[in-house]
Each structure stands twice: as structure tokens, then as C-alpha cells.
Amino acid sequence: MHSQSLKRSDTLFMSACCGLVVANIYYCQPLIVLIAQHFHIPESRAGRIAWLTQIGYACGLLLLVPLGDIMERRRQIILCTVGAMLSLSLAALAPSFWVLEAASFLIGLSSISAQLILPLAAHLASDENRGSVIGTIMGGLIVGILASRSISGSLGAVFGWQEIYFMAAGICAVLVVFMRLRFPESRAAFNGTYGQLMHSLLHYVRTQPALRLAAFRNFMSFAALSAFWVTMVLFLSAPPFGFKSATIGLFGLAGAASALASPLVGKRSDSKGTQQNIWIGLVMELISFVVFYFTGSSLWMLVLGIVLVDVGHQTIQISNQTIIYSIMPEARNRFNTVFMTATFIGGACGSAVGIGLWNLGGWPLFCIGGAAMVLVSIVVQRLATPRRAAAPGAGDRVISA
């Protein structure tokens, strides 16, 4: 992999690395029931590890990802992956639930390699292919998310939840070796201090309305998505279904359509523009929660809703990323920090809100709450996007709110 070029094989390798690392954040979701049984605690309390992992991820995005604009990127990616390996091992060996909670936070904090690889790929990609490259790598991320849920649910039911964390730690160990051999050295242009680097984040938030709007859209979109995936575990483990973790994990495969759609969305962002894609994604998310509300005992309705909410979110996210990576090339890591920190704070909030709505009013109240999240995003998008006569294309990637 050359430092200033990006071949198709390079993109696929980066995509695989991103998917395998980001899986660390999602292994826990189908394991909530097993963990609750192991530590003899309510399932709603065990569900806290899901949003603790996401809070840790948000902290890693905020505090560690900006370093990609100031230090050698390959070294940072490898160090973070080593940290993830150690954190996963701690989770597997956790003697008590509070240790598992701490380990979950550390897993999220250290599993940020995907968000270091994405700006690197955007830097190496040509302007006309950037959306396509982002879409391909996001496809790998989605496969990692889907596989993590399905594998952890299925294998966890057979071997136990601890073995899933051991398996993930082993995967990270292998990745460290291949990253060291394959990734190029990539030195950033920022020459200031860490304090100046972090201060620049606030400057960009204040002065870049397109970045603010993209971050808000993803905050709300990922909040709705995360709320669904955590609450779905409780929904499917309760009557009338009463499914075990192995069966629940298989529902993650229903989101495979979003993995297939991601490269297509990326190419569409290159050729057709991003704003139309965002509206399509928002409508799909809203329809998904209507479908969830009327699911009842119909698994086909649930699967349809999963496809809609997953594809809708990925359509929004890839479009948002195409926008922010096209603004200031020299600050891509910092833009990605703002964007993804907002995204995973949204995910943590959504997970907590989803469990709270479930405890208050069950599945129907959760579905209403999820639809409300999407409606807020729709209203803000409508108010923040001015009418303009210009045709969608490269220009609308950097519109101001």
C-alpha cells in the first residue's frame, strides 16, 4: 500500500480491518441476557454495558482520534488495537459486573482504529472516488457489526459469553501483525501541541455549519438505531417470542442489506450529491419505526423494519461523511472526531433511552420514542437546508446550515 495511492485491494483490506475492530463494540448486545444470568442481575441492568461501551467509544473519538492529525497514523492505529486486545481480555476475565462495566468502557475507548483508518483512506483516495471508497469501507464496518451480533449470540449460547471476548481479543492480536506489515506510514501536517489540536476542534465546530449539521443528523440517526438494537434484545427475549441469545443474534443478519447498499450509496454521493440521499435515509428510518410499532408477533414485519432502519442509517451516515471529508483535507481526523463523537454519544443516549422507554411502556412506547427521534432530525434538516436552485453534486457536499 503506497503512501499516496489507494488501490482496490487496499480499500478492501482497510474495510476488513475496520469491520473486525468495530465488532468489539457490538459483541455485548446479544449477550445481555447471558451476562444477566451469570451475574444474577436484571437484564435492564446488564444492558448498561451496551451504552458504557458506546460512551467509551465516544471518549476515544474525542480524546484519541484527533492525534491522527499530529502523530504517525499507523503507529496510533496499532497502539489502539493493542489496547482493545487487553480490554477485551479484561472483560473475559471479569470477576464481577462492575469490572465488566469498566472493561466495557475501555473496550469502547480503545476500539477506535476504524475511525483512524477512515480518514487515512479518505486522504489516500482521489476526489472523484472518495465517496465510493468511504462506502466500501462502511460496508466492511456494517459486515463487522452484523457478524459480531450474530456470532456472539450464536457462539455465546454454546460456549459462554466470556469466550466471545477471548475470541475478539485473539482477532485483535492477529490484526496488529497484519496492520504492521500492510499499512503505510502516514505523517500528519499539524505541527502544534495537543492542546492546540483540541482547541481547534472548538474552532471548527463554531465556524463550520456543515460539520455541525452533519454531526447532529448522525447523533439523532444513531440514537434511534442503537435504541432499537438494544431494546430488540429485550423484546425478543420476552413473551410471545422468548428467544435465547443464539436466535436473537441471527436477527443481525437482517441488516445485511445495509452492507450491500453502502458502496452504492457512496457512488451515488459521488455522482448525484448527498442531500437527496439524506432525505431518503430519514424517510426510511421513520417508516421503520411505524413497521416496528405494528410488528406484534410477526417476525417478517420485524425483519422488514430492521432492513429499513439499517439501510436508512447507513444512507445518512455515508452521505454525512462524504460531506465532512470534502471540506478541509488537512483536518479530516479532527472533523471525524467531532462527527463520530457526536454519533456515539447519540448511540449511548439512544441505548439508555430505549431501555428506559421499554421499562416505562414496553415495545409500543419505545417505537413512539424512536419515531420521535427521527422526526426531530427531519424538522431540523428541513429548517437548516435552504432552498437553492443549484443542482445536487459536488457543491452540495459543503453546504452551510
C-alpha positions in Angstrom: 0.0 0.0 0.0 1.7 3.2 -1.1 1.5 6.3 0.9 -0.2 8.4 -1.8 -2.4 5.9 -3.6 -5.2 3.6 -2.9 -5.8 0.5 -4.9 -9.0 -1.6 -4.8 -7.2 -4.3 -2.7 -6.0 -1.6 -0.3 -9.6 -0.4 0.2 -10.8 -3.9 0.8 -8.1 -4.6 3.3 -8.9 -1.4 5.2 -12.6 -2.3 5.1 -11.8 -5.7 6.6 -9.7 -4.2 9.4 -12.4 -1.6 10.2 -15.1 -4.3 10.4 -13.1 -6.6 12.6 -12.2 -3.8 15.1 -15.6 -2.1 15.2 -17.2 -5.5 16.0 -15.7 -5.1 19.5 -18.4 -2.6 20.3 -21.3 -4.8 19.4 -20.4 -8.2 20.7 -22.1 -7.4 24.0 -25.6 -6.7 22.7 -26.9 -10.2 22.1 -25.1 -11.4 25.3 -27.1 -9.2 27.7 -29.4 -12.0 28.8 -26.4 -14.4 29.3 -24.5 -11.8 31.3 -27.5 -11.0 33.5 -27.9 -14.7 34.3 -24.2 -15.1 35.0 -24.1 -12.2 37.5 -27.7 -12.7 38.8 -28.8 -9.2 37.9 -31.8 -7.8 36.0 -31.5 -7.7 32.2 -32.1 -4.0 32.2 -29.0 -3.5 34.4 -26.9 -5.8 32.3 -27.9 -3.7 29.3 -25.8 -0.9 30.8 -22.7 -2.4 29.2 -24.0 -1.5 25.8 -24.2 2.2 26.4 -21.0 2.2 28.6 -19.1 0.7 25.6 -20.5 3.4 23.4 -19.6 6.2 25.9 -16.1 4.8 26.0 -16.0 4.9 22.2 -17.2 8.5 22.2 -14.4 9.4 24.7 -11.8 7.6 22.5 -13.1 9.5 19.5 -12.9 12.8 21.3 -9.5 12.4 23.0 -7.6 10.0 20.8 -8.7 10.3 17.2 -7.5 13.9 16.8 -4.0 12.6 17.4 -4.2 11.3 13.9 -3.6 14.9 12.7 -0.4 15.2 14.8 1.3 11.8 15.1 2.2 8.9 12.7 -1.1 7.2 11.9 0.0 3.6 11.5 1.6 3.6 15.0 -1.5 5.1 16.5 -3.8 2.5 14.9 -1.6 -0.4 16.1 -1.4 1.0 19.7 -5.2 1.4 19.9 -5.7 -2.1 18.6 -3.3 -3.5 21.3 -5.4 -1.6 23.9 -8.6 -3.2 22.6 -7.0 -6.6 22.8 -6.1 -6.0 26.5 -9.5 -4.5 27.3 -11.3 -7.5 25.8 -9.2 -9.9 27.8 -10.1 -8.0 31.0 -13.8 -8.3 30.1 -13.5 -12.1 29.6 -11.8 -12.5 33.0 -14.1 -10.1 34.9 -14.9 -11.5 38.3 -17.8 -9.1 39.0 -20.2 -7.0 37.0 -18.6 -3.7 37.9 -15.3 -4.9 36.5 -17.1 -5.9 33.3 -18.6 -2.4 33.2 -15.2 -0.8 33.5 -13.8 -3.2 30.8 -16.7 -2.3 28.5 -15.8 1.4 28.8 -12.2 0.6 28.0 -13.2 -1.6 25.0 -15.1 1.3 23.5 -12.2 3.7 24.4 -9.6 1.6 22.5 -11.7 0.3 19.6 -11.3 3.5 17.5 -9.0 2.1 14.9 -11.8 2.2 12.3 -12.2 5.9 12.8 -8.4 6.4 12.2 -8.5 4.2 9.1 -11.4 6.1 7.5 -9.7 9.5 7.4 -6.5 7.8 6.2 -8.4 6.2 3.3 -10.2 9.5 2.5 -6.7 11.1 2.4 -5.3 8.5 0.0 -8.4 8.4 -2.2 -8.9 10.6 -5.3 -11.5 13.4 -5.1 -13.7 11.7 -7.6 -13.7 8.3 -5.9 -13.8 9.4 -2.2 -17.5 8.7 -1.7 -17.1 5.2 -3.3 -14.1 4.4 -1.0 -15.9 5.6 2.1 -18.9 3.5 1.0 -16.8 0.4 0.6 -15.1 0.8 4.0 -18.5 1.5 5.6 -19.7 -1.8 4.0 -16.9 -3.5 5.9 -17.9 -1.8 9.1 -21.5 -3.0 8.7 -20.4 -6.5 8.0 -18.4 -6.4 11.2 -21.4 -5.1 13.2 -23.7 -7.7 11.7 -21.3 -10.6 12.1 -20.4 -9.5 15.7 -24.1 -9.7 16.8 -24.8 -12.9 15.0 -21.6 -14.7 16.0 -21.7 -13.5 19.6 -25.3 -14.5 20.0 -24.9 -18.0 18.4 -21.5 -18.9 19.9 -22.2 -17.3 23.2 -25.2 -19.6 23.7 -22.9 -22.6 23.1 -19.6 -21.7 24.7 -20.5 -18.8 27.1 -20.2 -15.1 26.9 -16.6 -15.0 28.2 -15.3 -17.0 25.3 -16.7 -14.4 22.9 -14.4 -11.7 24.5 -11.4 -14.1 24.3 -12.1 -14.7 20.6 -12.3 -10.9 20.0 -9.0 -10.4 21.8 -7.4 -13.0 19.6 -8.7 -11.3 16.4 -7.1 -8.0 17.6 -3.8 -9.8 18.2 -3.8 -11.1 14.6 -4.8 -7.7 13.2 -1.9 -6.0 14.9 0.5 -8.2 12.9 -1.1 -7.5 9.6 -1.6 -3.8 10.2 2.1 -3.5 10.9 3.0 -5.3 7.7 0.5 -3.7 5.3 -0.4 -0.2 6.4 1.7 2.7 5.1 3.4 5.2 7.2 1.4 8.5 7.2 2.6 11.6 8.9 0.2 14.5 9.5 0.9 18.1 8.7 -0.3 19.7 12.0 2.8 20.9 14.0 1.1 22.3 17.1 0.7 20.9 20.5 -2.1 18.5 21.7 -3.7 21.5 23.5 -3.8 23.5 20.3 -5.1 20.5 18.4 -8.0 20.0 20.8 -8.7 23.8 20.8 -9.0 23.7 17.0 -12.0 21.2 17.5 -14.0 24.0 19.1 -12.9 26.4 16.3 -14.2 24.0 13.7 -17.5 23.4 15.5 -18.0 27.2 15.7 -17.0 28.0 12.1 -18.2 25.0 10.1 -22.1 24.8 9.9 -22.0 21.9 7.5 -20.0 19.9 10.1 -22.4 20.9 12.9 -25.4 19.8 10.8 -23.8 16.5 9.8 -22.9 15.7 13.4 -26.4 16.5 14.6 -28.0 14.3 11.9 -25.8 11.4 12.8 -26.4 11.9 16.5 -30.1 11.5 16.1 -29.9 8.7 13.5 -27.5 6.6 15.5 -29.5 7.2 18.7 -32.6 5.8 17.0 -30.6 2.8 15.6 -28.9 2.0 18.9 -32.1 2.3 20.8 -33.6 -0.3 18.5 -30.8 -2.9 18.7 -30.6 -2.8 22.5 -34.4 -2.8 23.1 -34.9 -5.5 20.4 -33.0 -8.0 22.7 -35.4 -7.4 25.5 -38.4 -7.5 23.1 -37.4 -10.9 21.6 -36.5 -12.5 24.9 -39.9 -11.6 26.4 -43.3 -13.3 25.5 -44.6 -14.1 23.0 -41.2 -14.9 21.5 -39.0 -16.0 24.4 -35.9 -16.4 22.2 -32.5 -17.2 23.5 -29.4 -15.2 22.7 -28.4 -17.5 19.8 -31.7 -16.9 18.0 -31.7 -13.2 18.8 -28.2 -12.8 17.4 -29.4 -14.2 14.0 -31.6 -11.2 13.5 -28.5 -9.1 13.0 -28.2 -10.8 9.6 -31.4 -9.0 8.5 -29.3 -5.8 8.4 -27.1 -7.3 5.7 -28.9 -5.2 3.1 -27.2 -2.1 4.6 -23.8 -3.7 3.9 -24.7 -4.2 0.3 -26.2 -0.8 0.0 -23.2 1.1 1.4 -21.0 1.0 -1.7 -24.0 2.0 -3.8 -24.7 5.0 -1.5 -21.1 6.0 -1.7 -21.1 6.0 -5.5 -24.4 7.9 -5.5 -22.8 10.5 -3.3 -20.0 10.9 -5.8 -22.3 11.4 -8.7 -25.7 12.6 -7.5 -25.0 14.6 -4.4 -25.7 14.0 -0.7 -28.8 15.9 0.3 -31.2 13.7 -1.6 -29.6 10.6 0.0 -30.1 12.1 3.4 -33.8 12.7 2.9 -34.2 9.1 1.6 -32.5 7.8 4.7 -34.6 9.9 7.1 -37.8 8.6 5.4 -36.7 5.0 5.6 -35.9 5.4 9.3 -39.3 6.9 10.1 -41.1 4.1 8.2 -39.1 1.5 10.1 -40.4 2.6 13.5 -44.0 2.6 12.1 -43.3 -1.0 11.0 -41.9 -1.9 14.4 -45.0 -0.4 16.2 -47.3 -2.8 14.2 -45.0 -5.8 14.4 -46.9 -7.6 17.1 -45.9 -11.3 16.8 -44.9 -11.0 13.1 -41.3 -11.7 12.6 -41.5 -10.7 9.0 -42.6 -7.2 10.0 -39.7 -7.0 12.4 -37.2 -8.1 9.7 -38.6 -5.5 7.3 -38.2 -2.9 9.9 -34.6 -3.9 10.6 -33.7 -3.6 6.9 -35.3 -0.2 6.7 -33.7 1.2 9.8 -30.2 -0.1 9.0 -30.2 1.0 5.3 -31.7 4.3 6.3 -29.0 5.0 8.9 -26.1 4.0 6.6 -27.5 6.2 3.8 -27.5 9.1 6.2 -24.0 8.3 7.6 -22.2 7.8 4.4 -23.7 11.0 2.9 -22.7 12.9 6.1 -19.1 11.5 5.9 -18.8 12.4 2.2 -19.7 16.0 3.2 -17.3 16.4 6.1 -14.3 14.7 4.3 -14.7 17.2 1.4 -14.4 20.4 3.5 -10.8 20.7 4.8 -8.5 17.8 3.8 -5.8 18.9 6.4 -8.3 18.5 9.3 -10.0 15.2 8.4 -9.2 13.5 11.6 -10.5 16.4 13.7 -13.6 16.6 11.6 -14.1 12.9 12.0 -13.6 13.4 15.8 -16.4 15.9 16.0 -18.7 13.8 13.8 -18.1 10.4 15.3 -18.0 11.7 18.9 -21.5 13.2 18.3 -22.6 9.9 16.7 -21.6 7.6 19.5 -22.8 10.0 22.2 -26.1 9.7 20.3 -25.8 5.9 20.3 -25.2 5.9 24.1 -28.1 8.2 24.7 -30.3 6.2 22.4 -29.4 2.9 24.1 -30.2 4.4 27.5 -33.4 6.0 26.3 -34.5 2.8 24.6 -34.1 0.7 27.8 -35.9 3.5 29.7 -38.9 3.6 27.4 -39.1 -0.2 27.5 -39.2 -0.2 31.3 -41.9 2.5 31.2 -44.2 1.3 28.5 -42.8 -1.7 26.7 -42.4 -2.0 22.9 -45.2 0.4 21.8 -43.7 3.3 23.8 -40.2 2.5 22.6 -41.5 2.6 18.9 -43.1 6.0 19.5 -39.9 7.3 21.1 -37.8 6.1 18.2 -40.1 7.7 15.7 -39.9 11.0 17.7 -36.1 10.9 17.4 -36.3 10.6 13.6 -39.0 13.4 13.4 -36.7 15.8 15.3 -34.0 15.1 12.8 -36.4 15.7 9.9 -37.6 19.0 11.3 -34.0 20.2 11.8 -32.9 19.1 8.4 -35.8 20.9 6.8 -35.2 24.1 8.7 -31.4 24.0 8.2 -31.3 23.3 4.5 -32.1 26.4 2.4 -33.9 26.2 -0.8 -31.5 26.7 -3.7 -31.6 26.3 -7.4 -28.2 24.6 -7.8 -28.3 21.0 -8.9 -27.1 18.5 -6.4 -23.5 17.4 -6.9 -20.1 18.2 -5.5 -21.2 21.6 -4.4 -23.9 20.4 -2.0 -21.3 18.4 0.0 -20.2 21.6 1.7 -23.4 23.5 2.1 -23.9 25.7 5.1 -26.7 25.2 7.6 
